[in-house]
Amino acid sequence: MDKKRILIASFVCMVFLIGFVSSLTGSMGNARMVLRPDVEFLDTTTIEKYIKVNNVNDVPINITLLESSDKGDIIEIIEDSFVLEPGESKEARFDINLKWGGDYSEQINVLFSPMEGAGAGVALTSTVIIYANGMTKAKVATYLAGILVLILLILLAIKKRGHKNGEKKKR
């Protein structure tokens, strides 16, 4: 009988405490985007994009955007923190600045936190995959190496020809 009472009391306490637990919910659009831009050689290509952030909670929340990259700073977040009122949505804008072609995989972390600063927040990630058409650093290095080899061959040919011409004059 004591076990039954303890079990019932535990269940009533859990039901009672669940009503006081406050959880924050995060919602956003554009959780993944795939881009295929053309990048001009010796020029920076800028792509303007956004992540739609929604407050589906009954309280105002702080939103913070953080860029995490493994290939440099190609993403520039325009407004990295703001407040959303209950039911409000906002387009969190960012620019992608590309100087080289190639494949990129970038992430923007969206942090949802309570206004008071107390309590747990929620973090969601938006992944930006970029397949940029254009000159890559590796292609430029290959072309420059080829040009250097060609110049060296020309210089060697000129030197060899000059050496032969010099020998004929001495006779």
C-alpha positions as MATLAB code, in Angstrom:
seq = 'MDKKRILIASFVCMVFLIGFVSSLTGSMGNARMVLRPDVEFLDTTTIEKYIKVNNVNDVPINITLLESSDKGDIIEIIEDSFVLEPGESKEARFDINLKWGGDYSEQINVLFSPMEGAGAGVALTSTVIIYANGMTKAKVATYLAGILVLILLILLAIKKRGHKNGEKKKR';
ca = [
       0.000    0.000    0.000;
       2.870    2.375    0.784;
       4.375    1.829   -2.645;
       1.052    2.675   -4.250;
       0.763    5.944   -2.270;
       4.363    6.919   -3.119;
       3.697    6.237   -6.792;
       0.467    8.282   -6.787;
       2.119   11.133   -4.850;
       5.046   11.156   -7.295;
       2.682   11.260  -10.262;
       0.664   14.162   -8.740;
       3.904   16.104   -8.053;
       5.117   15.585  -11.597;
       1.809   16.768  -13.064;
       1.833   19.780  -10.725;
       5.457   20.706  -11.595;
       4.968   20.350  -15.353;
       2.584   23.282  -15.261;
       5.344   25.529  -13.875;
       8.072   24.516  -16.307;
       8.581   27.119  -18.993;
      10.150   26.088  -22.243;
      11.250   28.321  -25.086;
      10.589   27.298  -28.675;
      12.591   28.351  -31.718;
      11.266   28.544  -35.255;
      12.924   29.636  -38.481;
      12.648   29.209  -42.205;
      15.510   28.585  -44.645;
      17.194   25.934  -42.501;
      19.200   24.928  -45.582;
      19.965   26.784  -48.773;
      22.010   25.733  -51.794;
      23.428   28.507  -53.986;
      25.156   28.303  -57.382;
      26.535   31.793  -58.123;
      28.994   32.850  -60.840;
      32.108   34.561  -59.469;
      34.050   36.921  -61.745;
      37.844   36.777  -61.647;
      39.452   39.627  -59.625;
      36.041   40.810  -58.423;
      33.934   40.209  -55.315;
      30.476   38.737  -55.836;
      27.974   39.693  -53.120;
      24.808   37.671  -52.568;
      22.102   39.077  -50.281;
      20.105   36.434  -48.370;
      18.057   36.116  -45.189;
      16.792   33.636  -42.618;
      13.191   34.091  -41.516;
      13.091   33.966  -37.705;
       9.740   33.477  -35.913;
       8.706   33.973  -32.297;
       6.056   31.316  -31.636;
       6.282   31.882  -27.865;
       3.947   33.866  -25.602;
       6.804   36.093  -24.406;
       9.339   38.384  -26.118;
      12.660   36.712  -26.929;
      16.212   37.769  -27.773;
      17.556   36.548  -31.099;
      21.312   36.321  -31.728;
      22.913   35.212  -35.001;
      26.432   33.777  -35.068;
      28.355   32.789  -38.180;
      30.592   29.750  -37.987;
      32.950   29.188  -40.864;
      35.879   26.975  -41.697;
      37.002   28.826  -44.845;
      37.262   32.429  -43.751;
      34.861   35.268  -43.315;
      32.630   35.083  -46.371;
      29.379   35.665  -44.447;
      28.595   39.095  -43.043;
      25.552   39.225  -40.756;
      23.795   42.587  -41.119;
      21.980   42.645  -37.759;
      23.362   40.050  -35.364;
      20.896   40.557  -32.474;
      17.345   41.825  -32.033;
      14.170   41.246  -30.012;
      11.013   39.573  -31.336;
       7.654   40.144  -29.681;
       5.190   37.221  -29.364;
       3.912   36.161  -32.790;
       6.398   38.447  -34.594;
       8.675   37.368  -37.458;
      11.711   39.013  -39.002;
      14.027   38.442  -41.945;
      17.528   38.250  -40.463;
      19.623   39.504  -43.384;
      23.189   38.529  -44.253;
      25.575   38.974  -47.180;
      27.793   36.338  -48.748;
      30.983   37.814  -50.237;
      32.852   35.549  -52.661;
      36.218   36.331  -54.257;
      36.925   32.832  -55.565;
      35.003   30.004  -57.123;
      34.783   26.708  -55.303;
      32.614   24.768  -52.890;
      31.726   26.216  -49.482;
      29.640   24.983  -46.575;
      28.834   27.664  -44.006;
      26.580   27.726  -40.963;
      24.634   30.458  -39.220;
      23.546   29.637  -35.678;
      20.331   31.300  -34.499;
      20.076   31.548  -30.707;
      16.661   32.069  -29.075;
      16.947   33.215  -25.445;
      14.511   34.579  -22.849;
      14.452   38.336  -22.210;
      15.232   38.007  -18.506;
      18.395   36.090  -19.288;
      17.339   33.326  -16.911;
      16.441   29.936  -18.192;
      17.541   27.821  -21.095;
      17.464   29.018  -24.658;
      17.266   27.202  -27.963;
      19.802   27.131  -30.797;
      18.962   26.278  -34.408;
      21.361   26.135  -37.348;
      20.903   27.267  -40.925;
      23.322   25.669  -43.395;
      24.421   27.587  -46.492;
      25.957   25.417  -49.227;
      27.638   27.278  -52.077;
      28.856   25.854  -55.385;
      30.520   28.948  -56.858;
      31.411   28.825  -60.558;
      34.584   30.709  -61.386;
      38.320   30.833  -60.942;
      39.597   29.015  -57.858;
      42.883   29.686  -56.064;
      44.169   26.303  -57.231;
      43.448   27.145  -60.892;
      45.237   30.496  -60.591;
      48.265   28.789  -59.021;
      48.321   26.214  -61.840;
      48.115   28.902  -64.533;
      50.858   30.970  -62.882;
      53.115   27.920  -62.610;
      52.544   27.182  -66.300;
      53.368   30.759  -67.266;
      56.563   30.678  -65.171;
      57.673   27.423  -66.825;
      56.987   28.929  -70.269;
      59.021   32.059  -69.435;
      61.915   29.926  -68.175;
      61.874   27.841  -71.365;
      61.919   30.989  -73.503;
      64.814   32.443  -71.503;
      66.763   29.187  -71.808;
      66.138   29.110  -75.569;
      67.308   32.717  -75.927;
      70.427   32.014  -73.857;
      71.226   28.879  -75.848;
      70.729   30.692  -79.152;
      72.861   33.618  -77.981;
      75.573   31.208  -76.890;
      75.611   29.548  -80.352;
      75.729   32.940  -82.084;
      78.652   33.972  -79.876;
      80.620   30.830  -80.781;
      80.191   31.432  -84.516;
      81.536   34.973  -84.252;
      84.706   33.809  -82.487;
      85.799   31.552  -85.406;
];
